[in-house]
Amino acid sequence: MTLSMSSASLPVCTRMLSNLNHILSKAEQFVEAKKIDPTALTTYRLAPDMFPFTRQVLIACDAVKNGVARISGVEAPKFDDNETTFAQLQERIQKTLAFIATVPASALDGTEDKEITFPAGPGKTRTMTGQAYLCNWMLPNMYFHITTAYAILRHNGVEVGKVDYLMGAQG
């Protein structure tokens, strides 16, 4: 049996964003229990040239929503990128999940050879086939930013582990 574009994307993205949402819930509980300012986490970055936590979550969501939209040929919703709190970031994740739930599998399946041109840095574009874009750009980008968000929280003492990353609330 071959792996379809929809089965390689929609369930994977849904699971990982749901897990990220779970991790954010644990971070919110952490700041409440420790009575610390949430911005100590939401504005934290691992290195001076990396984006802060909040931006990592936004980019993970954008990788999914824009990626699914590009592959399927549907219009991606526009988000304002003004989220600053854990609750707002969780809402952003939910909006992204709600959007990808509206994209039918049939819009993704059969797009393996479709040419997709997308932004790849300031003033740059890149073109890949649908399958290459999904496997070599969209999913790795999503994983990178979710992993970085996880690492920021873990580095700062939030009790998250591999099970939270892989299983979320189902763990």
N, C-alpha and C positions, 0 to 999 in steps of 0.2 A: 504494500500500500504506500502510495506517495503522500508526502506531507503537503497540504494545500497552503496557499498564502494566508487564508483566513485562520486556519488552525495553528499556523506558525506565528501569528501576530495577536489576534484578539484575545484568546485565553491567557497568553503569556503576559501581555500588557495589563490586562485586567487583574491578574494575580499579583504582579509586581507593584502596581499602583495601590492596590488594596493593602499589600504588605507595608508599603511606605506610609499609608494612612494609619495603619496600626502602630508603626514606629513613632509617628508624630503624636499619637495618643499617649504613648509611654513617655515621650519627652514632655508633654503637657503635664502629666502626672508628676514627673520628676521635679519640674520647676515649682509646682504647687507644694509638694512635700518638703522641698528644700528651702522654700520661700525665697527664691532667687528671681531676679528680673529675667523674664523670658528672652529679652533681646540679647542677653549674654550668650544664648544659643542661636537665635535666629540670625544674628549678624556675624556669627563666628565663621572664620575661614581657616582652612588647614595651612595655607601658605599665603603670603602677601599677594601673589599674582593669581590666586584662585578666587572664584566667586564665593560669596558667603552662603550659609545654609539655605536661606530663603530662596536665593537664585537657583540653587541646585534643584530644589523641589519644582520651581517654575519651569526650568529647562527640561526636567524629566517629563513633566506633563506635556510640554510643547513638543518634545520628541515624539511622544505617542500620538497626540492629536494631529499634528502636522504630518507625521509619517503615514498614519492611517488615511488621512485625507488625500495625500499625494498619491498613494498607491491606488486607492479606490476611485479617485477622480471626483470626490465630493468636496464641497466647500468646508473648510475648517472654521469653527467659531473663533471669533476674536476675543481675547481676554485682555484686560487692562494692565496686568502685571503690577498691581499695586498692593498685593498681599504682604502683610508684615507680621501677622500673628499666627499661632498654630491653628486656631479655628479657621482663619481665612485660607491658610494653606490646605487644610483638610477640605474646605469647600471647593477649592481649585481642583483638587484631586477628584472630588465627586463630580464636578462639572465635566472633567475630562472623561471619566468613566461613563457618564451619561451620554456624552457625544459618541464615543466609540461603540456604545450599545446600540446606537441607531444605524450604524453602518452594516448593511447586510453582507454576509459572507460572500454572496454572489458578486458583489462589487470588488472584492479583493481577489477572488479565485480567478485564475487565468491571466493574471497580470505579471507573471514571472518575467516576460520579455518586454514588457512595456517600458519605454524610456521615461525616466523621471529626472528632471532637472530641478535642482534645489539650491538654496543659498549655502555656501560653504565658507563663510568668513566675509568680512567687509569687502564689498565689491566683487566677490567671487561666486561662481556657480560651479556645480559639478553635475555630471549626467551619469546615471547608472541604470541598469535594468532593474525592474521591480524586485526581483529576487535578490540581486546584489545589494540594492538599497536597503531592503528589509534586514538581510543577514549581516551586512558589513557596515551599515551606517546607523539605521534607525534603532535596532535593538541594542547594539553596543553603546550607543549614545544614552539610551534610557538606563541601561545597567550602570554605566559610568556615573551618572548623576545621582541615581538612587544609592549606589554604593558610597559615593562621596558624602551624601547627606547622612547616611548611616554612620560613616566613619567620624564625622563631626560630632554627632551625638554621643557615640561610644567614647571618643576621646575626652569628652567633657563629663563623663561619669554616668550618662543615662544607661540604665541596665537593659541593654538590647544585645541580643546574640544572634548566632547563625539561624536559629529556629525562627526568630522574629523576621529576619531578612527573607528567608525561604518560605515560611509558612504563615506568617502574620498571625492573625487571630485564630487561624485553624490549628496552630501548633499545639 
